[in-house]
Amino acid sequence: MLLKRKLLVFNMEQQVNKKDTKKSIKVMFGLFMIFIYVGMGILVLLGMFDWLPNWARYSLGSLFIVYGIWRCYRYVAGIDARI
């Protein structure tokens, strides 16, 4: 009886640890993508991609930065309930 209870508790702890690991991976990926979007927007605005015309450079750079800020807001506000 005691052994059965210990195995059950151990199994439940493993399931909780798996959920925590998945959650931390999702959080790290979300933060990584925020930095990617904002960084890419800055690089585009600074003209690192010479093949883009000026109107596209300003449009895409601004769009990347605004989307990165939006993702950051969703992350901080807790709107991403899936995480």
C-alpha positions in Angstrom: 0.0 0.0 0.0 2.7 2.4 1.0 4.8 1.5 -2.1 1.8 2.0 -4.3 1.2 5.5 -2.9 4.9 6.4 -3.3 4.8 5.3 -6.9 1.7 7.3 -7.5 3.2 10.4 -6.0 6.4 9.9 -8.0 4.4 9.6 -11.2 2.5 12.7 -10.5 5.7 14.6 -9.8 7.1 13.5 -13.1 4.0 14.7 -14.9 4.3 18.1 -13.2 8.0 18.3 -14.1 7.2 17.6 -17.8 4.6 20.4 -17.8 7.1 22.8 -16.3 9.7 21.9 -18.9 7.2 22.4 -21.7 6.1 25.7 -20.2 9.7 27.0 -19.8 10.5 26.0 -23.4 7.5 27.9 -24.7 8.5 31.0 -22.6 12.1 30.9 -23.9 10.9 30.6 -27.5 8.5 33.5 -27.0 11.2 35.7 -25.7 13.6 34.6 -28.4 11.0 35.5 -31.1 10.4 39.0 -29.5 14.1 39.7 -29.8 14.2 38.3 -33.4 11.3 40.5 -34.6 12.5 43.7 -33.0 16.1 43.0 -34.0 15.1 42.3 -37.6 13.1 45.5 -37.7 16.1 47.5 -36.5 18.3 45.8 -39.1 15.9 46.5 -41.9 15.5 50.2 -40.8 19.3 50.6 -40.7 19.6 49.4 -44.2 21.4 46.1 -43.8 19.4 44.8 -46.7 20.4 46.9 -49.7 18.1 45.2 -52.1 15.0 46.7 -50.5 13.7 50.1 -51.8 13.3 52.8 -49.2 9.5 52.6 -48.9 9.7 48.8 -48.3 12.6 49.2 -45.9 10.7 51.7 -43.7 7.4 49.7 -44.0 8.9 46.3 -43.2 11.2 47.6 -40.4 8.3 49.4 -38.7 6.0 46.4 -39.1 8.6 44.1 -37.5 9.2 46.4 -34.6 5.5 47.0 -34.0 4.8 43.3 -34.1 7.7 42.6 -31.7 6.3 45.2 -29.3 2.8 43.6 -29.6 4.2 40.2 -28.8 6.0 41.6 -25.8 2.8 43.3 -24.6 0.9 40.0 -25.0 3.6 38.2 -23.1 3.8 40.7 -20.2 0.0 41.2 -20.0 -0.6 37.4 -19.9 -2.8 37.4 -22.9 -0.9 34.4 -24.2 -2.8 32.0 -21.8 -1.6 29.0 -23.8 1.9 29.5 -22.3 
